[in-house]
Amino acid sequence: MFTLSLSPIAFSIFGCSVYWYGILYSFAIFSAWRISAWLLKKLRNNNIKVPTKEEFDKFMLFAILSILIGARIGHVLFFEFEYYINNPLEILMIRNGGLSFHGAFIGLCICLYLYAKRTSFSWKIMADILCFSAAIGLGIGRIANFINQELYGKISVSECSVIFAFVDYMPRYPTQLFESFFEGFLNFWIMFITLRLKGVNIVGKGKLSAAFCIIYSSSRFIIEFFKEVETYSYFNFIALTIGQILCFALFIFGIFMLRLKDENSIRGLDD
């Protein structure tokens, strides 16, 4: 079995520690940004109305801020509300970890809605672009969770188990890597193949957004059964985690996106 003993601290500068967690999350955001720029360029080359590079860069600054704020608020509200209500200053200590994907998703949706209201760009085109690129960011982000030795799995005797040296030296499922592959990289690969087969005209129909939500929620719902979780909610003797309940809501949202009618009128020549 593999033993993970890598320090979460990558290096220190003037007494300030720089964590692998922050480095990898920064790389995840950068990668998602570059993939979005690549897809936007392909859309412009096909005369589909999308933001210019400068407009999108400005949007991304607000989007990243919305993601971080939403992720933090989501973690506080969904997972450790009682702790943070008694220790409110800890909410600001984002360096200590505690980011929720579902909170980040809600924050980004709010930012996207406001942006679409202020501009003439289709929210469905923007949603498809962001979901397509976000999958890569998720894949990298879960690796950050793995190195940070958090969100680990239950004790296991499986050959794929990992011993987390900073946890308890017990063999556990590396659920962070499961999530990295299924929620992130496989999710991206499926959307990429869909894009290659259907062409760029599929962007803006909500299908990529739907695929992202359905694949992510389904994958995480299953992986949560292997994750070490302290809090469960019971529905007719069925124990579900908070993450699974949120994934169920996201799955319904993905089905809703899948059934949305196409908006042919949103397309036009790029300015």
C-alpha positions in Angstrom: 0.0 0.0 0.0 1.1 3.5 -0.8 1.9 5.7 2.2 1.3 9.4 1.7 3.8 11.3 3.9 4.3 14.4 1.8 4.1 17.6 3.8 1.1 19.8 2.9 3.6 22.7 3.0 5.4 23.2 -0.3 7.9 25.8 0.9 8.1 28.9 3.1 8.9 32.5 2.2 10.0 34.9 5.1 8.3 32.6 7.6 5.1 32.4 5.6 4.1 28.8 4.6 2.9 28.2 1.0 0.7 25.0 0.8 0.4 22.6 -2.1 -3.3 23.1 -1.6 -3.1 26.7 -2.7 -0.6 26.0 -5.5 -2.8 23.3 -7.1 -6.0 25.3 -6.7 -4.3 28.3 -8.4 -3.2 26.0 -11.2 -6.7 24.5 -11.4 -8.2 28.0 -11.9 -5.5 28.9 -14.5 -6.1 25.7 -16.4 -9.8 26.2 -16.5 -9.3 29.8 -17.6 -7.0 28.8 -20.5 -9.5 26.0 -21.7 -12.3 28.6 -21.6 -10.2 30.9 -23.8 -9.5 28.1 -26.2 -13.2 27.2 -26.6 -14.1 30.9 -26.9 -11.7 31.3 -29.8 -13.2 28.3 -31.6 -16.7 29.8 -31.1 -15.6 33.2 -32.5 -14.1 31.5 -35.5 -17.5 30.0 -36.2 -19.2 33.4 -36.0 -20.9 32.6 -32.7 -21.5 35.7 -30.5 -19.4 35.4 -27.4 -17.4 37.8 -25.2 -14.1 39.1 -26.5 -10.9 38.0 -24.8 -10.8 41.3 -22.8 -14.5 41.0 -21.8 -14.1 37.4 -20.7 -11.0 38.2 -18.7 -12.9 40.9 -16.8 -15.7 38.5 -16.2 -13.4 35.8 -14.9 -12.0 38.0 -12.2 -15.5 38.4 -10.8 -16.3 34.7 -11.4 -13.2 33.6 -9.4 -14.2 35.9 -6.6 -17.8 34.5 -6.7 -16.4 30.9 -6.7 -14.2 31.5 -3.6 -16.9 33.4 -1.6 -19.6 30.9 -2.6 -17.3 27.9 -1.8 -16.5 29.3 1.7 -20.1 30.3 2.5 -21.3 26.9 1.2 -18.9 25.1 3.5 -20.0 27.1 6.5 -23.7 26.7 5.9 -23.8 23.1 4.6 -21.1 21.3 6.6 -19.9 23.1 9.8 -22.5 25.7 10.6 -22.5 25.1 14.4 -18.7 25.3 14.6 -18.5 28.6 12.6 -21.5 30.2 14.4 -19.5 29.7 17.6 -16.2 30.8 16.0 -17.2 33.4 13.4 -13.6 34.7 12.9 -12.7 31.3 11.6 -14.9 31.9 8.5 -12.1 34.2 7.3 -9.4 31.7 7.8 -9.6 30.2 4.3 -6.0 29.0 4.5 -7.2 26.4 7.0 -9.3 24.8 4.2 -13.0 24.3 3.9 -14.4 25.0 0.5 -17.6 23.5 -0.8 -18.1 22.7 -4.5 -21.9 23.2 -4.3 -21.3 26.6 -2.7 -18.9 27.5 -5.5 -21.4 26.3 -8.1 -24.2 28.5 -6.6 -21.8 31.5 -6.4 -20.8 31.1 -10.0 -24.5 30.7 -11.1 -25.3 34.0 -9.4 -22.3 35.7 -11.0 -23.3 34.3 -14.4 -26.9 35.4 -14.0 -25.9 39.0 -13.2 -23.4 39.0 -16.1 -26.0 37.8 -18.6 -28.5 40.4 -17.3 -26.0 43.2 -17.9 -24.8 42.0 -21.3 -26.3 40.6 -24.5 -24.5 37.2 -24.2 -26.5 34.0 -23.7 -26.2 32.6 -20.2 -26.5 29.1 -21.7 -23.4 29.7 -23.9 -21.5 31.0 -20.9 -22.7 28.1 -18.7 -21.6 25.5 -21.2 -18.1 27.2 -21.5 -17.6 27.3 -17.8 -18.8 23.8 -17.1 -16.6 22.4 -19.8 -13.5 24.1 -18.4 -14.5 23.6 -14.7 -14.2 19.8 -15.0 -10.4 20.1 -15.5 -10.2 22.5 -12.5 -12.1 19.9 -10.4 -9.8 17.1 -11.4 -6.7 19.1 -10.3 -8.5 20.4 -7.2 -9.2 16.9 -5.9 -5.5 16.1 -6.2 -5.0 19.1 -3.9 -7.4 17.5 -1.4 -5.4 14.3 -1.7 -2.1 16.0 -0.9 -3.7 17.9 1.9 -4.9 14.6 3.3 -8.5 15.6 3.7 -11.8 14.2 2.4 -10.2 10.7 2.6 -12.1 7.5 2.5 -13.2 4.8 5.0 -10.8 2.2 6.3 -10.3 -0.4 3.7 -8.3 -3.6 2.9 -8.4 -3.0 -0.8 -5.2 -3.1 -2.8 -5.9 0.5 -3.9 -5.9 1.8 -0.3 -3.6 4.6 0.8 -2.1 5.2 4.2 -2.4 8.9 5.1 0.5 9.5 7.5 -0.9 12.7 8.9 -4.3 11.1 9.7 -4.0 7.8 11.5 -1.7 5.4 9.5 -4.8 3.2 8.6 -5.3 2.1 5.0 -8.1 4.0 3.5 -9.9 4.5 0.2 -8.2 7.4 -1.7 -11.6 8.9 -2.5 -10.0 12.2 -3.5 -8.4 10.4 -6.4 -11.7 8.7 -7.3 -13.4 12.1 -7.4 -10.5 13.6 -9.4 -10.9 11.0 -12.1 -14.7 10.6 -12.3 -15.9 14.1 -11.4 -13.1 15.9 -13.1 -11.0 14.3 -15.9 -13.6 11.7 -17.1 -16.3 14.3 -17.0 -14.1 16.6 -19.1 -13.3 13.8 -21.5 -16.9 13.0 -22.1 -17.8 16.6 -22.8 -14.7 17.0 -25.1 -15.7 13.9 -27.1 -19.3 15.3 -27.3 -17.9 18.6 -28.5 -15.8 16.9 -31.2 -18.7 14.8 -32.4 -21.4 17.4 -32.4 -19.3 20.4 -33.2 -19.2 23.9 -31.6 -22.8 24.5 -32.4 -23.7 22.4 -29.4 -22.3 25.1 -27.2 -25.2 27.2 -25.9 -27.8 24.5 -25.9 -27.2 23.6 -22.3 -26.2 20.0 -23.1 -22.6 20.4 -21.9 -23.8 22.0 -18.6 -26.3 19.2 -18.2 -23.7 16.5 -18.8 -21.4 18.2 -16.3 -24.0 18.4 -13.6 -25.3 14.8 -14.1 -21.9 13.2 -14.3 -20.5 15.1 -11.3 -23.5 14.5 -9.1 -23.8 10.8 -10.0 -20.1 10.2 -9.5 -19.9 12.0 -6.2 -23.1 10.4 -4.9 -21.6 6.9 -5.3 -18.1 7.9 -4.1 -19.6 9.4 -0.9 -20.5 5.8 0.2 -16.7 5.2 0.5 -15.8 8.5 2.1 -15.2 9.0 5.8 -18.2 11.2 6.9 -19.3 12.0 10.4 -22.7 13.5 9.7 -25.6 11.7 8.0 -29.3 12.6 7.4 -31.8 9.8 7.6 -34.7 9.3 5.2 -36.8 6.3 6.0 -33.8 4.5 7.4 -31.6 5.5 4.4 -28.5 7.3 5.5 -27.3 10.0 3.2 -24.5 12.5 3.6 -25.0 16.2 3.1 -22.9 15.9 0.0 -25.3 13.3 -1.4 -28.3 15.4 -0.7 -26.7 18.4 -2.5 -25.7 16.1 -5.4 -29.4 14.9 -5.7 -30.4 18.6 -6.1 -27.6 19.1 -8.7 -28.7 16.0 -10.6 -32.3 17.4 -10.9 -30.8 20.7 -12.1 -28.8 18.8 -14.7 -32.0 17.1 -16.0 -33.7 20.5 -16.1 -30.8 21.8 -18.3 -31.0 18.7 -20.5 -34.7 19.4 -21.2 -34.4 23.1 -21.9 -35.4 24.0 -25.5 -32.7 25.3 -27.8 -32.5 29.1 -28.2 -31.6 29.5 -31.9 -32.2 33.3 -31.6 -29.2 33.7 -29.3 -26.8 33.2 -32.1 -25.4 35.9 -34.3 -22.3 37.4 -35.7 -19.6 38.3 -33.3 -19.1 42.1 -32.9 
